[in-house]
Amino acid sequence: MSAALLAIAAAGAAIVAFTVATREPSDRIGVALVVGGIAMTAGAVAARTLVWAGTRGKRRQERAAAVGLALRRGAAVGAIAGTLALLRVVDGLTPITVGFVVLAFALAEVALSARTT
């Protein structure tokens, strides 16, 4: 699992590096590739870190639940990074919009993590 996440992160970084080296900054496809690569790299690195931290010293059944949770949270980090990068591209990044984006994802995580009693 962690090798696959590291490979995904490396692929995202390679996409960003190749695009920056070969495309013009005003090219729409280039901008989309950079934003996507940043989101992919951030999500994979976050998921890898959370998988590593969440599975240390746990039994097999607990590890499976921790991996699922880590992958979901890593995907959220990637989505946040992509959204913020996209907002930066369209000149819509302000402290208020950052707060709304992060708050929306935090509330979604609270709702998804809530247990019924």
N, C-alpha and C positions, 0 to 999 in steps of 0.2 A: 504494500500500500504506500509506504513512504517513498519508495523508489519511483513509483508512478507519479506521485505528487511532485517530487523533485524534477522529474522529466517534464511535466506540464509547466512548472515554473521556468525551467530552462527554455522550453519552446516559446513561452510568452516573452521572455527576455530577448530571445533571438529574433522574434518577430519585430519587437520594438527596435532593436539595434539595426536590423537589416532595413527596416522602413525608414528610419532616421538617416541612414547612410545613403539610401538610393532615391528617396522621394523628395519632392519639393514641399515645403511647409504649408503651402496653400492648396495642395492636392487633397480633395475630400477623401479619397480612398486611403491615402497615407495617414490622414488624421484618424480615420476610423480604425485602421490597423493598429496605430499607436495606442489609442484608447482601449481597444480590445485586448491588446497585449499587456497593457498595464493592469487591467482588471483580472486577466487570467493569471498573471504572475502574483499579484497581491493575494488573490483567493487561494492559489495553490500553496503559497508560502504560509499563509495563515492556517490553512487546513492541516498542513504538515506539522506545524508547531503545535496545534491543538491536539492532533492525533498523538503526537509524541508525549505531550504532557498528560493527556487524558488516559493513556493506556499503561502508564508506568505502575507496576505493582498491583495490577488488577487481575481478577480471574477471567477466564475465557468469555463467559456470558456478559460480564460487566464491560469487557473490552469492546464487544460488538456494539453495545449501546453507546459507548464513548466515541467510537469511530463514526457512527452515524451522526451524532451530535456535532462532532468536530467538522465533518464534511458540510453539514448544513451551515454552521457558523462561518466556515471558510468561504462558502459560496456567498454568504451575506457580505463578508468583507470585500470580496471581489466585486460584488454589485455596487457597494458603496464607493469603492475606488473608481469604478467605471462611471458611475453617475457624477461624482465630483469632477472627474477629468472631462466629461462631456459638458458639464456646466462651465468649466473653465474655458473650454473651446468656444462656446457661444457667448462668452462674457456675462454669464449669469451667476458666477460664483461670488457670493458675499457671505459674511458671517451668518446672516439670517438663513440663507438657503442651505448652508452647511448644517446649521442647527436643525432645520426641518428634515433634511435627508437622514441625518444620524438619528434623530428622534423617531422618525418613522420606522427605521430598521430596529431600533431598540424596543419600540412598542410591539413590533411584530415578533421579536424574539421572546419577549415576556409572554405574549399570547400563545406562542408555540410551546413554550416551556412550562406553562401552567398545568398543574395536575388537578384532576377532578377529585373531589373528596366525598 
